[in-house]
Amino acid sequence: MQGKNHVALALAIPLAGAAIGGPLPEGAGQWAALVLGSLAPDIDGGGHIAYWGNWLPRQITPAPVVALLNGLGTTTSNVIRSMFGHRQAFHWPTWAGVMMALGLVLGQGWLIWLGVGYLLHILGDSLTKSGVPLLGPLSTRDISFSPMKTGSITESILGAALWLFVGWQLWQQASPTGPVVQWLYRLGGQFL
């Protein structure tokens, strides 16, 4: 699954859960952890997540800084990939469970949401033809729940549907009594 669709899935699931009374991430840090977690397992892939410099604003970031960060990111990604392979150890749901358990024990909500995003990434990849080792480390056999190929028209349609759902839910949440407006109100109160 492509990164943009991993992010859409990671945002859609908590928003869908909130529609039926589930928790939402609290504050920008927990939302950022959710999104970062949804991309983190692909550090073994050498793709977009490895280009750390591209995440900075281009207008104010010097080109050498971007180049240095991109070089560090791709080097890290290449080392991890050469040691573990793509969609292997970094795609075990065990890591997500460890993050969420640590977050609960330490009382760190951001760590729980990092684990949720990580788990949703893995579940998203299980919807592709390649699959993922869902039973790792007990079994490294890839499990797939769909014949969808990464980057296919089917994934594009799924991604568009997820983003439409996210937009619709955010619109619903932005009502005057919705949690988004309440959070913005509390955030504004912190700066006054």
C-alpha positions as CSV (number, residue, x, y, z in Angstrom):
1,M,0.0,0.0,0.0
2,Q,1.3,3.5,-0.8
3,G,2.1,5.9,2.0
4,K,-0.7,8.3,1.3
5,N,-3.2,5.5,1.6
6,H,-1.5,4.2,4.8
7,V,-2.1,7.7,6.3
8,A,-5.7,7.7,5.1
9,L,-6.4,4.4,6.7
10,A,-4.7,5.5,9.9
11,L,-6.9,8.6,10.1
12,A,-10.1,6.8,9.0
13,I,-10.1,4.1,11.6
14,P,-10.0,6.3,14.7
15,L,-12.4,8.7,13.1
16,A,-14.8,5.8,12.4
17,G,-14.3,4.6,16.0
18,A,-15.0,8.1,17.3
19,A,-18.3,8.1,15.4
20,I,-19.4,5.2,17.6
21,G,-17.9,6.5,20.8
22,G,-14.3,5.5,20.6
23,P,-11.4,7.7,21.6
24,L,-9.6,10.1,19.3
25,P,-6.0,11.2,19.6
26,E,-5.7,14.2,21.9
27,G,-3.6,17.1,20.7
28,A,-1.3,17.5,17.7
29,G,1.4,15.2,19.2
30,Q,-0.9,12.2,19.3
31,W,-2.2,12.9,15.8
32,A,1.4,13.2,14.6
33,A,2.4,10.0,16.3
34,L,-0.6,8.2,14.6
35,V,0.5,9.4,11.2
36,L,4.2,8.7,11.8
37,G,3.3,5.2,13.0
38,S,1.3,4.6,9.9
39,L,4.5,5.2,7.8
40,A,7.2,3.9,10.1
41,P,7.2,0.2,9.1
42,D,8.3,1.2,5.6
43,I,11.6,2.4,7.0
44,D,12.8,-0.9,5.6
45,G,11.6,0.0,2.1
46,G,13.7,2.9,1.0
47,G,10.6,4.8,-0.1
48,H,9.2,8.2,0.8
49,I,9.6,7.8,4.5
50,A,13.4,7.6,4.1
51,Y,13.6,11.1,2.6
52,W,13.6,13.0,5.9
53,G,14.7,16.3,4.4
54,N,11.6,16.4,2.1
55,W,9.4,16.7,5.2
56,L,10.8,20.2,5.9
57,P,9.5,23.4,4.3
58,R,11.5,23.9,1.2
59,Q,11.2,27.6,1.2
60,I,13.2,28.0,4.4
61,T,15.3,24.8,4.6
62,P,18.7,25.1,3.0
63,A,19.3,22.6,0.2
64,P,22.4,21.1,2.0
65,V,20.3,20.3,5.1
66,V,17.7,18.6,2.9
67,A,20.4,16.6,1.1
68,L,22.1,15.6,4.4
69,L,18.8,14.4,6.0
70,N,17.8,12.6,2.8
71,G,21.2,10.9,2.7
72,L,20.9,9.9,6.4
73,G,17.4,8.6,5.9
74,T,18.1,6.5,2.8
75,T,21.3,5.2,4.3
76,T,19.4,4.1,7.4
77,S,16.6,2.6,5.3
78,N,19.1,0.7,3.1
79,V,21.0,-0.7,6.1
80,I,17.7,-1.9,7.7
81,R,16.5,-3.4,4.4
82,S,19.8,-5.2,3.8
83,M,19.7,-6.6,7.4
84,F,16.0,-7.5,7.6
85,G,14.5,-7.3,4.1
86,H,11.3,-5.4,3.1
87,R,8.0,-6.4,4.8
88,Q,9.8,-8.7,7.2
89,A,10.7,-8.0,10.9
90,F,9.5,-4.4,10.7
91,H,6.1,-5.5,9.5
92,W,5.4,-7.8,12.6
93,P,2.4,-6.6,14.5
94,T,4.4,-7.5,17.7
95,W,6.1,-4.1,17.5
96,A,2.8,-2.3,17.5
97,G,1.7,-4.3,20.5
98,V,4.9,-3.4,22.4
99,M,4.4,0.3,21.6
100,M,0.8,0.2,22.8
101,A,1.6,-1.8,25.9
102,L,4.5,0.6,26.8
103,G,2.2,3.6,26.2
104,L,-0.4,2.1,28.6
105,V,2.1,1.3,31.3
106,L,3.9,4.6,31.0
107,G,0.8,6.6,30.6
108,Q,2.0,8.0,27.3
109,G,-0.9,8.5,24.8
110,W,1.4,9.4,22.0
111,L,3.1,6.0,22.2
112,I,-0.2,4.3,22.1
113,W,-1.2,6.2,19.0
114,L,2.2,5.5,17.4
115,G,1.5,1.8,18.0
116,V,-2.1,2.1,16.6
117,G,-0.7,3.8,13.4
118,Y,2.0,1.1,13.1
119,L,-0.6,-1.7,13.4
120,L,-2.9,-0.1,10.9
121,H,0.0,0.1,8.4
122,I,0.6,-3.6,8.8
123,L,-3.1,-4.3,8.4
124,G,-3.2,-2.1,5.3
125,D,-0.3,-4.0,3.8
126,S,-2.2,-7.3,4.5
127,L,-4.8,-6.0,2.0
128,T,-2.2,-6.2,-0.8
129,K,-1.3,-9.3,-2.9
130,S,2.2,-9.5,-1.3
131,G,0.8,-9.7,2.2
132,V,2.8,-9.4,5.5
133,P,4.0,-11.8,8.2
134,L,1.1,-11.2,10.5
135,L,2.2,-14.0,12.8
136,G,5.8,-12.8,13.1
137,P,8.0,-13.7,14.8
138,L,6.3,-17.1,15.2
139,S,5.9,-17.5,11.5
140,T,7.4,-15.4,8.6
141,R,4.8,-16.6,6.1
142,D,3.1,-13.7,4.4
143,I,-0.6,-13.5,4.9
144,S,-2.8,-11.6,2.4
145,F,-6.5,-10.8,2.6
146,S,-6.8,-9.4,-0.9
147,P,-5.5,-9.7,-4.4
148,M,-5.0,-5.9,-4.6
149,K,-1.6,-4.8,-5.9
150,T,0.2,-1.8,-4.5
151,G,-0.2,1.2,-6.8
152,S,-3.1,-0.4,-8.7
153,I,-6.4,1.3,-9.7
154,T,-8.1,-0.7,-7.0
155,E,-5.8,0.8,-4.3
156,S,-6.3,4.3,-5.8
157,I,-10.1,3.8,-5.5
158,L,-9.8,2.5,-1.9
159,G,-7.5,5.4,-1.0
160,A,-9.9,8.0,-2.5
161,A,-12.8,6.4,-0.6
162,L,-10.7,6.6,2.6
163,W,-9.8,10.2,2.1
164,L,-13.4,11.1,1.3
165,F,-14.4,9.4,4.5
166,V,-11.7,11.3,6.5
167,G,-12.9,14.6,5.0
168,W,-16.5,13.8,5.8
169,Q,-15.7,12.8,9.4
170,L,-13.6,15.9,9.9
171,W,-16.5,18.0,8.6
172,Q,-18.8,16.2,11.1
173,Q,-16.4,16.6,13.9
174,A,-16.0,20.3,13.2
175,S,-19.6,21.1,14.2
176,P,-19.7,23.8,17.0
177,T,-20.0,21.0,19.6
178,G,-17.7,18.5,17.9
179,P,-14.4,17.4,19.3
180,V,-12.3,19.2,16.7
181,V,-13.8,22.6,17.5
182,Q,-13.5,21.8,21.3
183,W,-9.8,20.9,20.9
184,L,-9.1,24.1,18.9
185,Y,-10.9,26.1,21.6
186,R,-8.8,24.4,24.3
187,L,-5.6,24.9,22.2
188,G,-6.4,28.6,21.8
189,G,-7.0,28.9,25.5
190,Q,-3.5,27.7,26.2
191,F,-2.0,30.6,24.3
192,L,-4.2,33.3,25.8
